[in-house]
């Protein structure tokens, strides 16, 4: 019985992929990440939100790509050698997000995750899991599944893409 309790306690730790957008560091649940790719300009699609950069062909699968810097109103993104596309699997749908760079995978205990403060922000706190603290470092933890499946993203409506 004690062994089962230890498994439950240790499973409370969560792993997050840390990435940067501008000067801030964000984290998303590593279990949603399928792969990380170098940035390649996607094919533009007409009549989509400005933060949807277009689509890429990922081994025969057409994948919509969202630029999180534009989505979070963090200014125009500069695409450099560090810019990457994180390929996510969200509710059975493959989606890419463009970020400035990826740093590491971080394990956080429940004590290290603090609730997000209710402040006016370009990032709606509905899409935040909280703030992860590691010594002096702070990660803004994004509920990437909730964000990507939101109605405003338009990515869960199969009519939005003829894929």
Backbone as CSV, one residue per row, in Angstrom:
resi,resn,N_x,N_y,N_z,CA_x,CA_y,CA_z,C_x,C_y,C_z
1,UNK,0.833,-1.193,0.000,0.000,0.000,0.000,0.873,1.250,0.000
2,UNK,1.937,1.220,0.821,2.811,2.385,0.896,3.457,2.666,-0.459
3,UNK,3.830,1.612,-1.175,4.431,1.771,-2.490,3.470,2.476,-3.446
4,UNK,2.193,2.133,-3.410,1.185,2.788,-4.238,1.046,4.262,-3.901
5,UNK,1.162,4.595,-2.602,1.074,5.992,-2.173,2.237,6.798,-2.749
6,UNK,3.435,6.225,-2.734,4.597,6.923,-3.291,4.411,7.193,-4.780
7,UNK,3.817,6.273,-5.497,3.577,6.470,-6.933,2.593,7.612,-7.155
8,UNK,1.579,7.690,-6.317,0.592,8.762,-6.447,1.255,10.111,-6.177
9,UNK,2.032,10.194,-5.117,2.694,11.450,-4.758,3.652,11.882,-5.867
10,UNK,4.463,10.962,-6.371,5.445,11.333,-7.389,4.762,11.703,-8.713
11,UNK,3.563,11.180,-8.968,2.886,11.504,-10.216,2.323,12.922,-10.196
12,UNK,2.330,13.591,-9.024,1.883,14.971,-8.950,2.889,15.918,-9.596
13,UNK,4.156,15.482,-9.696,5.148,16.296,-10.380,4.788,16.340,-11.861
14,UNK,4.953,17.509,-12.455,4.603,17.665,-13.870,5.800,18.198,-14.634
15,UNK,5.950,17.725,-15.868,7.047,18.188,-16.710,6.517,19.183,-17.723
16,UNK,7.264,20.284,-17.894,6.895,21.339,-18.822,8.058,21.619,-19.769
17,UNK,7.737,21.821,-21.039,8.719,22.273,-22.003,8.792,23.784,-21.871
18,UNK,9.976,24.310,-21.554,10.155,25.750,-21.377,10.587,26.366,-22.700
19,UNK,9.967,27.517,-23.026,10.327,28.240,-24.247,10.205,29.732,-23.989
20,UNK,10.799,30.520,-24.870,10.755,31.972,-24.705,9.933,32.619,-25.809
21,UNK,9.277,33.697,-25.408,8.602,34.621,-26.308,9.017,35.999,-25.828
22,UNK,9.829,36.682,-26.599,10.341,37.970,-26.141,11.208,37.763,-24.917
23,UNK,10.946,38.547,-23.862,11.759,38.480,-22.646,11.220,37.482,-21.624
24,UNK,10.052,36.888,-21.897,9.417,36.013,-20.913,9.617,34.538,-21.250
25,UNK,9.570,33.733,-20.195,9.694,32.288,-20.347,8.346,31.642,-20.047
26,UNK,7.937,30.748,-20.909,6.653,30.059,-20.792,6.905,28.566,-20.672
27,UNK,5.885,27.851,-20.237,5.978,26.405,-20.160,4.669,25.770,-20.588
28,UNK,4.779,24.639,-21.308,3.593,23.859,-21.692,3.826,22.411,-21.292
29,UNK,2.747,21.703,-21.070,2.789,20.297,-20.667,3.549,19.490,-21.718
30,UNK,4.619,18.836,-21.302,5.466,18.066,-22.226,4.683,16.939,-22.899
31,UNK,3.619,16.455,-22.253,2.840,15.355,-22.827,2.076,15.776,-24.079
32,UNK,1.917,17.074,-24.317,1.232,17.568,-25.520,2.196,17.746,-26.693
33,UNK,3.522,17.678,-26.422,4.530,17.934,-27.445,4.823,16.660,-28.221
34,UNK,4.704,16.761,-29.534,5.004,15.630,-30.412,6.452,15.704,-30.893
35,UNK,6.891,16.907,-31.307,8.265,17.096,-31.757,8.576,18.581,-31.836
36,UNK,9.864,18.895,-31.994,10.321,20.272,-32.142,11.082,20.343,-33.461
37,UNK,10.724,21.335,-34.283,11.335,21.480,-35.615,11.891,22.885,-35.783
38,UNK,12.893,23.014,-36.634,13.382,24.338,-36.994,12.286,25.087,-37.747
39,UNK,12.330,26.413,-37.679,11.297,27.221,-38.328,11.496,27.215,-39.841
40,UNK,10.431,26.987,-40.538,10.387,27.147,-41.993,9.119,27.924,-42.300
41,UNK,9.200,28.921,-43.183,8.002,29.734,-43.454,6.845,28.862,-43.946
42,UNK,5.699,28.964,-43.270,4.545,28.164,-43.688,3.875,28.760,-44.929
43,UNK,3.035,27.972,-45.556,2.224,28.430,-46.682,1.051,29.219,-46.115
44,UNK,0.908,30.471,-46.566,-0.165,31.339,-46.063,-1.529,30.830,-46.509
45,UNK,-2.519,31.094,-45.680,-3.906,30.753,-45.995,-4.705,32.050,-45.899
46,UNK,-5.582,32.284,-46.862,-6.395,33.505,-46.869,-7.479,33.453,-45.795
47,UNK,-7.856,34.631,-45.308,-8.989,34.809,-44.397,-8.866,34.064,-43.070
48,UNK,-7.659,34.026,-42.508,-7.485,33.463,-41.170,-6.938,34.565,-40.266
49,UNK,-7.039,34.363,-38.968,-6.517,35.328,-38.005,-5.032,35.591,-38.285
50,UNK,-4.554,36.810,-37.970,-3.158,37.149,-38.270,-2.158,36.273,-37.518
51,UNK,-2.537,35.712,-36.361,-1.599,34.883,-35.600,-1.470,33.473,-36.184
52,UNK,-2.346,33.107,-37.114,-2.192,31.820,-37.806,-1.318,32.084,-39.025
53,UNK,-0.065,31.622,-38.933,0.931,31.928,-39.959,0.663,31.185,-41.260
54,UNK,-0.052,30.077,-41.196,-0.324,29.276,-42.380,-0.267,27.807,-42.032
55,UNK,0.148,27.005,-43.006,0.226,25.558,-42.798,1.572,25.034,-43.300
56,UNK,1.997,23.913,-42.716,3.180,23.203,-43.190,2.789,21.765,-43.500
57,UNK,3.584,21.136,-44.345,3.386,19.741,-44.677,4.339,18.937,-43.803
58,UNK,3.771,18.196,-42.866,4.561,17.397,-41.940,4.386,15.925,-42.312
59,UNK,5.304,15.433,-43.117,5.254,14.032,-43.576,3.871,13.661,-44.114
60,UNK,3.323,14.532,-44.969,2.039,14.253,-45.606,0.826,14.773,-44.856
61,UNK,1.016,15.281,-43.642,-0.076,15.824,-42.843,-0.017,17.349,-42.907
62,UNK,-1.128,17.991,-43.252,-1.182,19.447,-43.309,-1.458,19.973,-41.898
63,UNK,-0.509,20.777,-41.376,-0.540,21.213,-39.984,-0.649,22.739,-39.914
64,UNK,-1.695,23.273,-39.260,-1.772,24.719,-39.060,-0.691,25.175,-38.079
65,UNK,-0.140,26.376,-38.331,0.932,26.909,-37.495,0.499,28.255,-36.915
66,UNK,0.569,28.359,-35.581,0.179,29.563,-34.848,1.433,30.224,-34.293
67,UNK,1.583,31.530,-34.518,2.697,32.276,-33.938,2.232,32.818,-32.591
68,UNK,2.753,32.246,-31.500,2.292,32.641,-30.166,2.650,34.083,-29.825
69,UNK,3.739,34.611,-30.395,4.080,36.009,-30.111,2.971,36.924,-30.642
70,UNK,2.467,36.629,-31.822,1.364,37.415,-32.383,0.074,37.156,-31.613
71,UNK,-0.178,35.911,-31.236,-1.390,35.561,-30.501,-1.456,36.294,-29.167
72,UNK,-0.310,36.420,-28.496,-0.263,37.067,-27.190,0.023,38.567,-27.295
73,UNK,-0.003,39.122,-28.507,0.240,40.558,-28.742,1.568,41.019,-28.149
74,UNK,2.623,40.261,-28.437,3.950,40.586,-27.923,4.822,41.256,-28.982
75,UNK,4.217,41.813,-30.004,4.973,42.482,-31.054,5.283,41.549,-32.208
76,UNK,5.880,42.119,-33.221,6.215,41.352,-34.422,7.366,40.402,-34.105
77,UNK,7.245,39.193,-34.555,8.273,38.193,-34.291,9.418,38.341,-35.287
78,UNK,10.631,38.135,-34.786,11.796,38.039,-35.651,12.136,36.567,-35.753
79,UNK,12.273,36.077,-36.960,12.562,34.661,-37.146,14.067,34.495,-37.328
80,UNK,14.692,33.790,-36.369,16.136,33.599,-36.373,16.447,32.105,-36.419
81,UNK,17.729,31.785,-36.285,18.149,30.384,-36.251,17.637,29.676,-35.003
82,UNK,17.282,30.441,-33.949,16.770,29.845,-32.713,15.262,29.611,-32.747
83,UNK,14.572,30.276,-33.690,13.113,30.138,-33.788,12.755,28.696,-34.132
84,UNK,11.783,28.156,-33.400,11.372,26.772,-33.642,9.850,26.674,-33.717
85,UNK,9.412,25.571,-34.285,7.994,25.226,-34.290,7.843,24.001,-33.402
86,UNK,7.019,24.152,-32.368,6.718,23.017,-31.492,5.464,22.358,-32.052
87,UNK,5.586,21.103,-32.428,4.449,20.350,-32.962,3.720,19.717,-31.782
88,UNK,2.427,20.035,-31.668,1.606,19.571,-30.555,0.550,18.590,-31.041
89,UNK,0.130,17.718,-30.152,-1.017,16.868,-30.415,-2.084,17.275,-29.413
90,UNK,-3.105,17.989,-29.898,-4.159,18.540,-29.047,-5.488,17.932,-29.460
91,UNK,-6.082,17.172,-28.562,-7.389,16.548,-28.823,-7.399,15.804,-30.159
92,UNK,-6.321,15.078,-30.432,-6.239,14.293,-31.647,-5.926,15.100,-32.892
93,UNK,-5.655,16.388,-32.735,-5.335,17.254,-33.869,-3.879,17.702,-33.738
94,UNK,-3.150,17.697,-34.843,-1.758,18.133,-34.829,-1.710,19.613,-35.216
95,UNK,-1.042,20.413,-34.360,-0.947,21.859,-34.536,0.481,22.272,-34.228
96,UNK,0.992,23.279,-34.931,2.323,23.801,-34.649,2.237,25.176,-34.014
97,UNK,3.154,25.465,-33.083,3.247,26.812,-32.514,4.675,27.324,-32.720
98,UNK,4.791,28.574,-33.158,6.088,29.200,-33.365,6.476,29.918,-32.081
99,UNK,7.693,29.645,-31.593,8.223,30.309,-30.403,9.638,30.793,-30.720
100,UNK,10.126,31.762,-29.919,11.448,32.337,-30.173,12.570,31.323,-29.974
101,UNK,12.462,30.512,-28.926,13.459,29.467,-28.676,12.918,28.521,-27.616
102,UNK,13.507,27.337,-27.561,13.164,26.340,-26.545,14.381,26.202,-25.647
103,UNK,14.151,26.132,-24.311,15.305,26.037,-23.425,15.496,24.645,-22.837
104,UNK,14.476,24.100,-22.151,14.661,22.811,-21.499,13.321,22.220,-21.090
105,UNK,13.390,21.024,-20.520,12.219,20.399,-19.907,12.421,20.514,-18.405
106,UNK,11.412,21.061,-17.728,11.500,21.331,-16.299,10.435,20.546,-15.555
107,UNK,10.828,19.884,-14.477,9.890,19.179,-13.612,9.504,20.094,-12.462
108,UNK,8.199,20.272,-12.265,7.699,21.121,-11.187,6.855,20.296,-10.226
109,UNK,7.034,20.557,-8.939,6.187,19.947,-7.920,4.953,20.818,-7.762
110,UNK,3.883,20.302,-7.167,2.688,21.134,-6.949,2.999,22.408,-6.153
111,UNK,3.982,22.336,-5.231,4.342,23.508,-4.423,4.999,24.596,-5.255
112,UNK,5.595,24.229,-6.390,6.279,25.198,-7.247,5.325,25.888,-8.223
113,UNK,4.073,25.445,-8.285,3.095,26.037,-9.202,2.156,26.924,-8.395
114,UNK,2.228,28.220,-8.672,1.402,29.210,-7.969,0.276,29.667,-8.882
115,UNK,-0.878,30.039,-8.306,-1.974,30.533,-9.144,-1.570,31.824,-9.852
116,UNK,-2.079,31.984,-11.074,-1.799,33.206,-11.834,-2.574,34.366,-11.226
117,UNK,-1.934,35.518,-11.060,-2.646,36.673,-10.512,-3.681,37.177,-11.513
118,UNK,-4.785,37.694,-11.011,-5.824,38.253,-11.884,-5.433,39.680,-12.226
119,UNK,-4.703,39.836,-13.326,-4.282,41.161,-13.783,-4.695,41.322,-15.230
120,UNK,-4.797,42.568,-15.654,-5.104,42.838,-17.056,-3.885,42.447,-17.870
121,UNK,-4.090,41.580,-18.837,-2.974,41.053,-19.607,-3.454,40.698,-20.998
122,UNK,-2.512,40.689,-21.943,-2.875,40.275,-23.297,-3.141,38.770,-23.342
123,UNK,-2.608,38.040,-22.368,-2.849,36.605,-22.273,-3.966,36.386,-21.270
124,UNK,-5.107,35.979,-21.753,-6.263,35.736,-20.896,-5.883,34.689,-19.849
125,UNK,-6.129,35.004,-18.569,-5.741,34.075,-17.500,-6.535,32.769,-17.551
126,UNK,-7.596,32.696,-18.357,-8.306,31.434,-18.550,-7.384,30.374,-19.147
127,UNK,-6.353,30.820,-19.860,-5.447,29.897,-20.533,-4.167,29.649,-19.742
128,UNK,-4.133,30.108,-18.496,-2.953,29.897,-17.670,-3.210,28.824,-16.624
129,UNK,-2.236,27.936,-16.453,-2.288,26.952,-15.372,-1.766,27.576,-14.091
130,UNK,-0.892,28.558,-14.229,-0.294,29.220,-13.087,1.100,29.683,-13.430
131,UNK,1.874,29.962,-12.392,3.255,30.385,-12.553,4.142,29.357,-11.875
132,UNK,5.106,28.847,-12.618,6.048,27.878,-12.064,7.278,28.605,-11.568
133,UNK,7.681,28.317,-10.344,8.850,28.978,-9.778,9.948,27.965,-9.500
134,UNK,11.129,28.262,-10.026,12.314,27.446,-9.791,13.402,28.422,-9.366
135,UNK,13.699,28.483,-8.074,14.633,29.467,-7.525,14.202,30.867,-7.966
136,UNK,15.040,31.574,-8.710,14.700,32.928,-9.168,14.002,32.923,-10.527
137,UNK,13.868,31.777,-11.126,13.291,31.645,-12.456,11.776,31.482,-12.346
138,UNK,11.045,32.096,-13.277,9.592,31.964,-13.278,9.118,31.596,-14.680
139,UNK,8.281,30.560,-14.746,7.681,30.126,-16.008,6.201,30.460,-15.989
140,UNK,5.716,31.061,-17.063,4.284,31.290,-17.219,3.733,30.002,-17.831
141,UNK,2.942,29.267,-17.063,2.466,27.950,-17.502,1.155,28.100,-18.259
142,UNK,1.191,27.733,-19.537,0.048,27.894,-20.430,-0.698,26.575,-20.547
143,UNK,-2.020,26.630,-20.404,-2.863,25.464,-20.664,-3.022,25.397,-22.177
144,UNK,-2.044,24.785,-22.828,-1.963,24.816,-24.292,-3.145,24.104,-24.938
145,UNK,-3.659,23.065,-24.298,-4.817,22.363,-24.851,-6.041,23.276,-24.855
146,UNK,-6.266,23.974,-23.764,-7.410,24.887,-23.665,-7.264,26.042,-24.656
147,UNK,-6.041,26.582,-24.772,-5.801,27.684,-25.700,-6.018,27.251,-27.145
148,UNK,-5.417,26.141,-27.540,-5.488,25.698,-28.938,-6.877,25.207,-29.329
149,UNK,-7.660,24.742,-28.348,-8.996,24.246,-28.680,-10.065,25.318,-28.486
150,UNK,-9.653,26.548,-28.132,-10.625,27.626,-27.927,-11.276,28.015,-29.258
151,UNK,-12.469,28.525,-29.159,-13.232,28.903,-30.354,-12.524,29.987,-31.151
152,UNK,-11.875,30.946,-30.458,-11.207,32.041,-31.154,-10.051,31.557,-32.029
153,UNK,-9.439,30.427,-31.679,-8.353,29.893,-32.492,-8.892,29.312,-33.793
154,UNK,-10.089,28.753,-33.746,-10.681,28.193,-34.952,-9.993,26.947,-35.459
155,UNK,-9.228,26.278,-34.602,-8.465,25.118,-35.054,-9.184,23.805,-34.858
156,UNK,-10.235,23.796,-34.062,-10.951,22.542,-33.851,-12.112,22.390,-34.825
157,UNK,-12.429,23.454,-35.543,-13.484,23.383,-36.554,-12.853,22.863,-37.840
158,UNK,-13.193,21.666,-38.225,-12.578,21.070,-39.406,-12.917,21.825,-40.682
159,UNK,-13.963,22.648,-40.654,-14.302,23.438,-41.843,-13.272,24.539,-42.089
160,UNK,-12.511,24.904,-41.045,-11.524,25.980,-41.200,-10.397,25.562,-42.140
161,UNK,-10.126,24.288,-42.225,-9.069,23.775,-43.093,-9.608,22.613,-43.908
162,UNK,-9.227,22.559,-45.115,-9.631,21.445,-45.979,-8.535,20.397,-45.968
163,UNK,-8.221,19.903,-44.791,-7.139,18.928,-44.669,-7.706,17.524,-44.672
